[in-house]
Amino acid sequence: MCHASNYALGAVLAQRVDKLPRVIYYASRTLDAAQANYTTTEKELLAIVFALDKFKPYLLGSRVIVYTDHTTLKYLLKRLSQSLD
């Protein structure tokens, strides 16, 4: 799960156990001055990139599902997923 605000990025690495997410790791960081000027979509995408980079050792060799509440990114990620299939 990833999220971005005007000032920071946040991500949660979780694993499903009995169909419920169990948190493994929380990560966050503040945006620098240039990143604070990004559009909302760019900030949300930056949060995903941050999460994938931060959790890389845990994710290698695994199927990854990204959850976001940002409608535009959901659409873009769905199109990307379909083009890779």
MMTF fields as JSON, N, C-alpha, C and O atoms, coordinates in Angstrom:
{
  "mmtfVersion": "1.0.0",
  "mmtfProducer": "UNKNOWN",
  "numBonds": 339,
  "numAtoms": 340,
  "numGroups": 85,
  "numChains": 1,
  "numModels": 1,
  "chainsPerModel": [1],
  "groupsPerChain": [85],
  "chainIdList": ["A"],
  "bondAtomList": [4, 2, 8, 6, 12, 10, 16, 14, 20, 18, 24, 22, 28, 26, 32, 30, 36, 34, 40, 38, 44, 42, 48, 46, 52, 50, 56, 54, 60, 58, 64, 62, 68, 66, 72, 70, 76, 74, 80, 78, 84, 82, 88, 86, 92, 90, 96, 94, 100, 98, 104, 102, 108, 106, 112, 110, 116, 114, 120, 118, 124, 122, 128, 126, 132, 130, 136, 134, 140, 138, 144, 142, 148, 146, 152, 150, 156, 154, 160, 158, 164, 162, 168, 166, 172, 170, 176, 174, 180, 178, 184, 182, 188, 186, 192, 190, 196, 194, 200, 198, 204, 202, 208, 206, 212, 210, 216, 214, 220, 218, 224, 222, 228, 226, 232, 230, 236, 234, 240, 238, 244, 242, 248, 246, 252, 250, 256, 254, 260, 258, 264, 262, 268, 266, 272, 270, 276, 274, 280, 278, 284, 282, 288, 286, 292, 290, 296, 294, 300, 298, 304, 302, 308, 306, 312, 310, 316, 314, 320, 318, 324, 322, 328, 326, 332, 330, 336, 334],
  "bondOrderList": [1, 1, 1, 1, 1, 1, 1, 1, 1, 1, 1, 1, 1, 1, 1, 1, 1, 1, 1, 1, 1, 1, 1, 1, 1, 1, 1, 1, 1, 1, 1, 1, 1, 1, 1, 1, 1, 1, 1, 1, 1, 1, 1, 1, 1, 1, 1, 1, 1, 1, 1, 1, 1, 1, 1, 1, 1, 1, 1, 1, 1, 1, 1, 1, 1, 1, 1, 1, 1, 1, 1, 1, 1, 1, 1, 1, 1, 1, 1, 1, 1, 1, 1, 1],
  "groupList": [{"groupName": "MET", "atomNameList": ["N", "CA", "C", "O"], "elementList": ["N", "C", "C", "O"], "formalChargeList": [0, 0, 0, 0], "bondAtomList": [1, 0, 2, 1, 3, 2], "bondOrderList": [1, 1, 2], "singleLetterCode": "M", "chemCompType": "L-PEPTIDE LINKING"}, {"groupName": "CYS", "atomNameList": ["N", "CA", "C", "O"], "elementList": ["N", "C", "C", "O"], "formalChargeList": [0, 0, 0, 0], "bondAtomList": [1, 0, 2, 1, 3, 2], "bondOrderList": [1, 1, 2], "singleLetterCode": "C", "chemCompType": "L-PEPTIDE LINKING"}, {"groupName": "HIS", "atomNameList": ["N", "CA", "C", "O"], "elementList": ["N", "C", "C", "O"], "formalChargeList": [0, 0, 0, 0], "bondAtomList": [1, 0, 2, 1, 3, 2], "bondOrderList": [1, 1, 2], "singleLetterCode": "H", "chemCompType": "L-PEPTIDE LINKING"}, {"groupName": "ALA", "atomNameList": ["N", "CA", "C", "O"], "elementList": ["N", "C", "C", "O"], "formalChargeList": [0, 0, 0, 0], "bondAtomList": [1, 0, 2, 1, 3, 2], "bondOrderList": [1, 1, 2], "singleLetterCode": "A", "chemCompType": "L-PEPTIDE LINKING"}, {"groupName": "SER", "atomNameList": ["N", "CA", "C", "O"], "elementList": ["N", "C", "C", "O"], "formalChargeList": [0, 0, 0, 0], "bondAtomList": [1, 0, 2, 1, 3, 2], "bondOrderList": [1, 1, 2], "singleLetterCode": "S", "chemCompType": "L-PEPTIDE LINKING"}, {"groupName": "ASN", "atomNameList": ["N", "CA", "C", "O"], "elementList": ["N", "C", "C", "O"], "formalChargeList": [0, 0, 0, 0], "bondAtomList": [1, 0, 2, 1, 3, 2], "bondOrderList": [1, 1, 2], "singleLetterCode": "N", "chemCompType": "L-PEPTIDE LINKING"}, {"groupName": "TYR", "atomNameList": ["N", "CA", "C", "O"], "elementList": ["N", "C", "C", "O"], "formalChargeList": [0, 0, 0, 0], "bondAtomList": [1, 0, 2, 1, 3, 2], "bondOrderList": [1, 1, 2], "singleLetterCode": "Y", "chemCompType": "L-PEPTIDE LINKING"}, {"groupName": "LEU", "atomNameList": ["N", "CA", "C", "O"], "elementList": ["N", "C", "C", "O"], "formalChargeList": [0, 0, 0, 0], "bondAtomList": [1, 0, 2, 1, 3, 2], "bondOrderList": [1, 1, 2], "singleLetterCode": "L", "chemCompType": "L-PEPTIDE LINKING"}, {"groupName": "GLY", "atomNameList": ["N", "CA", "C", "O"], "elementList": ["N", "C", "C", "O"], "formalChargeList": [0, 0, 0, 0], "bondAtomList": [1, 0, 2, 1, 3, 2], "bondOrderList": [1, 1, 2], "singleLetterCode": "G", "chemCompType": "PEPTIDE LINKING"}, {"groupName": "VAL", "atomNameList": ["N", "CA", "C", "O"], "elementList": ["N", "C", "C", "O"], "formalChargeList": [0, 0, 0, 0], "bondAtomList": [1, 0, 2, 1, 3, 2], "bondOrderList": [1, 1, 2], "singleLetterCode": "V", "chemCompType": "L-PEPTIDE LINKING"}, {"groupName": "GLN", "atomNameList": ["N", "CA", "C", "O"], "elementList": ["N", "C", "C", "O"], "formalChargeList": [0, 0, 0, 0], "bondAtomList": [1, 0, 2, 1, 3, 2], "bondOrderList": [1, 1, 2], "singleLetterCode": "Q", "chemCompType": "L-PEPTIDE LINKING"}, {"groupName": "ARG", "atomNameList": ["N", "CA", "C", "O"], "elementList": ["N", "C", "C", "O"], "formalChargeList": [0, 0, 0, 0], "bondAtomList": [1, 0, 2, 1, 3, 2], "bondOrderList": [1, 1, 2], "singleLetterCode": "R", "chemCompType": "L-PEPTIDE LINKING"}, {"groupName": "ASP", "atomNameList": ["N", "CA", "C", "O"], "elementList": ["N", "C", "C", "O"], "formalChargeList": [0, 0, 0, 0], "bondAtomList": [1, 0, 2, 1, 3, 2], "bondOrderList": [1, 1, 2], "singleLetterCode": "D", "chemCompType": "L-PEPTIDE LINKING"}, {"groupName": "LYS", "atomNameList": ["N", "CA", "C", "O"], "elementList": ["N", "C", "C", "O"], "formalChargeList": [0, 0, 0, 0], "bondAtomList": [1, 0, 2, 1, 3, 2], "bondOrderList": [1, 1, 2], "singleLetterCode": "K", "chemCompType": "L-PEPTIDE LINKING"}, {"groupName": "PRO", "atomNameList": ["N", "CA", "C", "O"], "elementList": ["N", "C", "C", "O"], "formalChargeList": [0, 0, 0, 0], "bondAtomList": [1, 0, 2, 1, 3, 2], "bondOrderList": [1, 1, 2], "singleLetterCode": "P", "chemCompType": "L-PEPTIDE LINKING"}, {"groupName": "ILE", "atomNameList": ["N", "CA", "C", "O"], "elementList": ["N", "C", "C", "O"], "formalChargeList": [0, 0, 0, 0], "bondAtomList": [1, 0, 2, 1, 3, 2], "bondOrderList": [1, 1, 2], "singleLetterCode": "I", "chemCompType": "L-PEPTIDE LINKING"}, {"groupName": "THR", "atomNameList": ["N", "CA", "C", "O"], "elementList": ["N", "C", "C", "O"], "formalChargeList": [0, 0, 0, 0], "bondAtomList": [1, 0, 2, 1, 3, 2], "bondOrderList": [1, 1, 2], "singleLetterCode": "T", "chemCompType": "L-PEPTIDE LINKING"}, {"groupName": "GLU", "atomNameList": ["N", "CA", "C", "O"], "elementList": ["N", "C", "C", "O"], "formalChargeList": [0, 0, 0, 0], "bondAtomList": [1, 0, 2, 1, 3, 2], "bondOrderList": [1, 1, 2], "singleLetterCode": "E", "chemCompType": "L-PEPTIDE LINKING"}, {"groupName": "PHE", "atomNameList": ["N", "CA", "C", "O"], "elementList": ["N", "C", "C", "O"], "formalChargeList": [0, 0, 0, 0], "bondAtomList": [1, 0, 2, 1, 3, 2], "bondOrderList": [1, 1, 2], "singleLetterCode": "F", "chemCompType": "L-PEPTIDE LINKING"}],
  "groupTypeList": [0, 1, 2, 3, 4, 5, 6, 3, 7, 8, 3, 9, 7, 3, 10, 11, 9, 12, 13, 7, 14, 11, 9, 15, 6, 6, 3, 4, 11, 16, 7, 12, 3, 3, 10, 3, 5, 6, 16, 16, 16, 17, 13, 17, 7, 7, 3, 15, 9, 18, 3, 7, 12, 13, 18, 13, 14, 6, 7, 7, 8, 4, 11, 9, 15, 9, 6, 16, 12, 2, 16, 16, 7, 13, 6, 7, 7, 13, 11, 7, 4, 10, 4, 7, 12],
  "groupIdList": [1, 2, 3, 4, 5, 6, 7, 8, 9, 10, 11, 12, 13, 14, 15, 16, 17, 18, 19, 20, 21, 22, 23, 24, 25, 26, 27, 28, 29, 30, 31, 32, 33, 34, 35, 36, 37, 38, 39, 40, 41, 42, 43, 44, 45, 46, 47, 48, 49, 50, 51, 52, 53, 54, 55, 56, 57, 58, 59, 60, 61, 62, 63, 64, 65, 66, 67, 68, 69, 70, 71, 72, 73, 74, 75, 76, 77, 78, 79, 80, 81, 82, 83, 84, 85],
  "secStructList": [7, 3, 3, 3, 7, 1, 1, 3, 3, 3, 3, 3, 3, 3, 3, 3, 3, 6, 6, 3, 3, 3, 3, 3, 3, 3, 3, 3, 3, 3, 7, 7, 6, 6, 4, 4, 4, 1, 7, 2, 2, 2, 2, 2, 2, 2, 2, 2, 2, 2, 2, 2, 2, 2, 6, 2, 2, 2, 2, 6, 6, 1, 7, 7, 7, 7, 7, 7, 7, 7, 2, 2, 2, 2, 2, 2, 2, 2, 2, 2, 2, 2, 2, 2, 7],
  "xCoordList": [0.854, 0.0, 0.898, 1.89, 0.535, 1.348, 0.457, -0.717, 1.043, 0.307, 1.297, 2.437, 0.834, 1.649, 0.804, -0.386, 1.433, 0.773, 1.59, 2.49, 1.288, 2.048, 3.447, 4.296, 3.692, 4.947, 5.739, 6.94, 5.069, 5.748, 5.178, 4.107, 5.937, 5.521, 5.425, 6.164, 4.517, 4.403, 4.12, 3.504, 4.582, 4.355, 4.284, 4.896, 3.527, 3.395, 3.64, 3.038, 4.516, 4.719, 3.919, 4.114, 3.02, 2.164, 2.092, 2.366, 1.715, 1.544, 0.175, -0.241, -0.522, -1.844, -1.708, -1.005, -2.395, -2.488, -3.963, -4.587, -4.526, -5.964, -6.787, -7.771, -6.376, -7.058, -7.012, -7.678, -6.243, -6.095, -4.656, -3.724, -4.466, -3.097, -2.4, -2.963, -1.182, -0.349, 0.855, 1.609, 1.02, 2.089, 3.45, 3.652, 4.369, 5.746, 6.655, 7.594, 6.365, 7.291, 6.535, 5.716, 6.817, 6.337, 7.531, 8.635, 7.316, 8.39, 7.789, 6.675, 8.54, 8.09, 9.301, 10.385, 9.08, 10.115, 9.458, 8.363, 10.141, 9.619, 10.043, 11.018, 9.301, 9.62, 10.615, 10.558, 11.523, 12.415, 11.666, 10.526, 12.291, 11.62, 11.128, 10.026, 11.921, 11.509, 10.345, 9.395, 10.415, 9.356, 8.04, 6.971, 8.102, 6.884, 6.094, 4.893, 6.752, 6.088, 5.515, 4.878, 5.725, 5.188, 3.666, 3.059, 3.059, 1.601, 1.229, 2.084, -0.044, -0.511, -0.213, 0.232, -0.454, -0.187, 1.295, 1.648, 2.157, 3.6, 4.026, 4.888, 3.435, 3.76, 3.318, 4.046, 2.127, 1.635, 2.516, 2.812, 2.934, 3.833, 5.197, 5.813, 5.672, 6.926, 6.831, 7.807, 5.674, 5.474, 5.616, 6.188, 5.098, 5.223, 6.683, 7.173, 7.373, 8.794, 9.595, 10.47, 9.302, 9.966, 9.743, 10.684, 8.5, 8.178, 8.898, 9.476, 8.867, 9.528, 11.033, 11.647, 11.622, 13.052, 13.356, 14.308, 12.559, 12.782, 12.607, 13.362, 11.603, 11.266, 11.864, 11.53, 12.734, 13.286, 13.792, 13.466, 14.57, 15.055, 13.923, 14.075, 12.808, 11.673, 10.85, 10.164, 10.915, 10.035, 10.636, 9.895, 11.95, 12.59, 12.089, 12.103, 11.651, 11.166, 9.739, 9.268, 9.037, 7.661, 6.696, 7.075, 5.458, 4.397, 4.061, 3.898, 3.96, 3.723, 2.393, 2.099, 1.592, 0.336, 0.476, 0.786, 0.246, 0.338, -1.069, -1.898, -1.342, -2.623, -2.43, -1.529, -3.286, -3.273, -4.711, -5.585, -4.951, -6.286, -6.388, -7.406, -5.357, -5.316, -5.907, -5.33, -7.045, -7.8, -7.0, -7.028, -6.297, -5.518, -4.437, -4.228, -3.751, -2.718, -3.318, -2.73, -4.482, -5.141, -5.375, -5.121, -5.856, -6.117, -4.82, -4.769, -3.775, -2.502, -1.87, -1.354, -1.908, -1.333, -2.113, -1.528, -3.434, -4.253, -3.903, -3.761, -3.766, -3.395, -2.017, -1.809, -1.076, 0.264, 0.213, 0.841, -0.538, -0.665, -1.255, -0.798, -2.265, -2.897, -1.936, -1.948, -1.114, -0.181, 0.948, 1.548, 1.244, 2.297, 1.81, 2.618, 0.496, -0.059, -0.051, -0.486],
  "yCoordList": [-1.168, 0.0, 1.229, 1.295, 2.184, 3.393, 4.628, 4.594, 5.71, 6.962, 8.126, 8.013, 9.236, 10.452, 11.637, 11.716, 12.553, 13.804, 14.939, 14.699, 16.152, 17.299, 17.378, 18.118, 16.61, 16.729, 15.439, 15.476, 14.279, 13.013, 11.86, 11.96, 10.76, 9.511, 8.45, 8.488, 7.51, 6.413, 5.117, 5.105, 4.017, 2.704, 1.657, 1.795, 0.613, -0.503, -1.786, -2.006, -2.625, -3.955, -4.911, -4.978, -5.646, -6.56, -7.899, -8.003, -8.919, -10.262, -10.751, -10.523, -11.422, -11.941, -13.234, -14.163, -13.263, -14.46, -14.649, -13.776, -15.769, -16.022, -14.891, -14.44, -14.442, -13.399, -12.011, -11.093, -11.848, -10.545, -10.065, -10.859, -8.775, -8.269, -8.188, -7.681, -8.69, -8.602, -7.73, -8.027, -6.666, -5.707, -6.316, -6.902, -6.158, -6.602, -5.399, -5.464, -4.299, -3.164, -1.886, -1.876, -0.812, 0.531, 1.351, 1.196, 2.222, 3.11, 4.457, 4.529, 5.513, 6.847, 7.754, 7.483, 8.822, 9.845, 11.137, 11.135, 12.242, 13.538, 13.829, 13.27, 14.701, 15.127, 16.277, 17.11, 16.322, 17.48, 18.627, 18.452, 19.777, 20.971, 20.765, 21.195, 20.118, 19.88, 18.895, 19.108, 17.818, 16.806, 17.363, 16.913, 18.32, 18.933, 19.643, 19.866, 19.998, 20.657, 19.682, 20.111, 18.38, 17.383, 17.416, 17.858, 16.944, 16.786, 15.651, 14.869, 15.573, 14.516, 13.138, 12.246, 12.961, 11.67, 11.322, 10.175, 12.292, 12.049, 11.694, 10.836, 12.339, 12.02, 10.609, 9.874, 10.23, 8.879, 7.835, 6.796, 8.098, 7.182, 7.143, 6.081, 8.28, 8.328, 7.47, 6.825, 7.457, 6.619, 5.14, 4.368, 4.747, 3.35, 3.01, 1.962, 3.89, 3.664, 3.593, 2.738, 4.485, 4.478, 3.144, 2.553, 2.669, 1.407, 0.231, -0.605, 0.161, -0.944, -0.937, -1.994, 0.248, 0.352, -0.026, -0.76, 0.467, 0.219, -1.258, -1.805, -1.892, -3.274, -4.299, -5.482, -3.857, -4.716, -6.071, -7.091, -6.129, -7.44, -8.41, -9.624, -7.879, -8.719, -9.149, -10.169, -8.381, -8.585, -9.429, -10.015, -9.503, -10.238, -11.68, -12.388, -12.094, -13.458, -13.688, -14.826, -12.624, -12.75, -12.007, -11.073, -12.435, -11.698, -10.487, -10.612, -9.333, -8.094, -7.491, -7.378, -7.104, -6.392, -5.023, -4.918, -3.977, -2.609, -2.079, -2.116, -1.589, -0.97, 0.537, 1.018, 1.271, 2.729, 3.234, 2.575, 4.392, 4.993, 6.041, 6.724, 6.169, 7.188, 6.627, 5.719, 7.153, 6.621, 6.614, 5.626, 7.682, 7.749, 6.675, 6.028, 6.482, 5.448, 4.057, 3.182, 3.841, 2.538, 2.23, 1.117, 3.215, 3.048, 2.747, 1.813, 3.534, 3.345, 1.994, 1.319, 1.596, 0.312, -0.854, -1.873, -0.704, -1.759, -1.915, -3.036, -0.807, -0.86, -1.481, -2.277, -1.125, -1.698, -3.204, -3.971, -3.621, -5.044, -5.817, -6.916, -5.251, -5.911, -6.011, -7.005, -5.002, -5.029, -6.033, -6.515, -6.354, -7.321, -8.757, -9.678, -8.959, -10.328, -10.908, -12.043],
  "zCoordList": [0.0, 0.0, 0.0, 0.726, -0.818, -0.958, -0.884, -1.252, -0.4, -0.347, -0.388, 0.064, -0.937, -0.978, -0.54, -0.846, 0.175, 0.546, -0.055, -0.86, 0.325, -0.173, 0.429, -0.067, 1.508, 2.23, 2.369, 2.634, 2.19, 2.472, 1.651, 1.052, 1.647, 1.016, 2.099, 3.083, 1.919, 2.86, 2.134, 1.069, 2.728, 2.13, 3.231, 4.29, 2.955, 3.882, 3.104, 2.054, 3.615, 3.057, 3.922, 5.136, 3.293, 4.043, 3.327, 2.132, 4.089, 3.551, 3.986, 5.122, 3.085, 3.434, 4.23, 3.833, 5.354, 6.182, 6.484, 7.087, 6.077, 6.238, 5.629, 6.216, 4.449, 3.673, 4.309, 3.831, 5.37, 6.023, 5.872, 5.996, 5.607, 5.48, 6.841, 7.811, 6.893, 8.097, 7.756, 6.83, 8.506, 8.222, 8.553, 9.616, 7.613, 7.794, 8.027, 8.82, 7.327, 7.342, 6.987, 6.069, 7.721, 7.383, 6.915, 7.436, 5.934, 5.485, 5.092, 4.573, 5.348, 4.938, 4.78, 5.296, 4.06, 3.925, 3.485, 2.921, 3.749, 3.328, 1.891, 1.388, 1.255, -0.104, -0.049, 0.855, -1.013, -1.082, -1.771, -2.201, -1.876, -2.415, -3.842, -4.18, -4.677, -6.068, -6.136, -6.888, -5.353, -5.362, -4.835, -5.247, -3.943, -3.408, -4.506, -4.357, -5.597, -6.723, -7.744, -8.706, -7.557, -8.481, -8.455, -7.48, -9.535, -9.55, -8.599, -8.185, -8.264, -7.369, -7.942, -7.219, -9.228, -9.865, -9.792, -9.517, -10.033, -9.955, -8.53, -8.34, -7.536, -6.141, -5.785, -5.117, -6.231, -5.952, -6.635, -6.045, -7.864, -8.563, -7.886, -7.799, -7.409, -6.668, -5.405, -5.022, -4.762, -3.575, -3.929, -3.16, -5.088, -5.521, -5.803, -5.382, -6.512, -6.808, -5.511, -5.367, -4.573, -3.267, -2.564, -2.034, -2.559, -1.884, -2.535, -1.84, -3.857, -4.552, -4.3, -4.15, -4.254, -3.97, -2.52, -2.255, -1.598, -0.17, 0.191, 0.995, -0.412, -0.067, -1.034, -0.966, -1.919, -2.974, -2.468, -3.076, -1.389, -0.935, -0.563, -0.697, -0.104, 0.275, -0.937, -0.89, -2.016, -3.164, -4.28, -5.069, -4.363, -5.45, -5.493, -4.487, -6.667, -6.85, -6.409, -6.408, -6.033, -5.55, -6.46, -7.167, -6.428, -7.116, -6.25, -5.036, -6.869, -6.126, -6.541, -7.731, -5.558, -5.794, -5.144, -3.957, -5.926, -5.418, -5.195, -6.103, -3.997, -3.676, -3.582, -2.896, -4.277, -4.205, -4.262, -4.826, -3.682, -3.722, -4.829, -4.943, -5.631, -6.676, -7.965, -8.563, -8.399, -9.534, -10.83, -11.564, -11.118, -12.353, -12.378, -13.405, -11.256, -11.211, -11.329, -11.964, -10.724, -10.865, -12.337, -12.797, -13.062, -14.491, -15.241, -16.041, -14.986, -15.682, -15.355, -16.246, -14.084, -13.692, -14.291, -14.657, -14.39, -14.989, -16.467, -16.955, -17.174, -18.6, -18.777, -19.692, -17.911, -17.987, -17.761, -18.49, -16.746, -16.438, -17.609, -17.922, -18.256, -19.397, -20.576, -21.302, -20.77, -21.9, -21.672, -22.633, -20.408, -20.1, -20.203, -20.331, -20.15, -20.213, -21.584, -21.777]
}
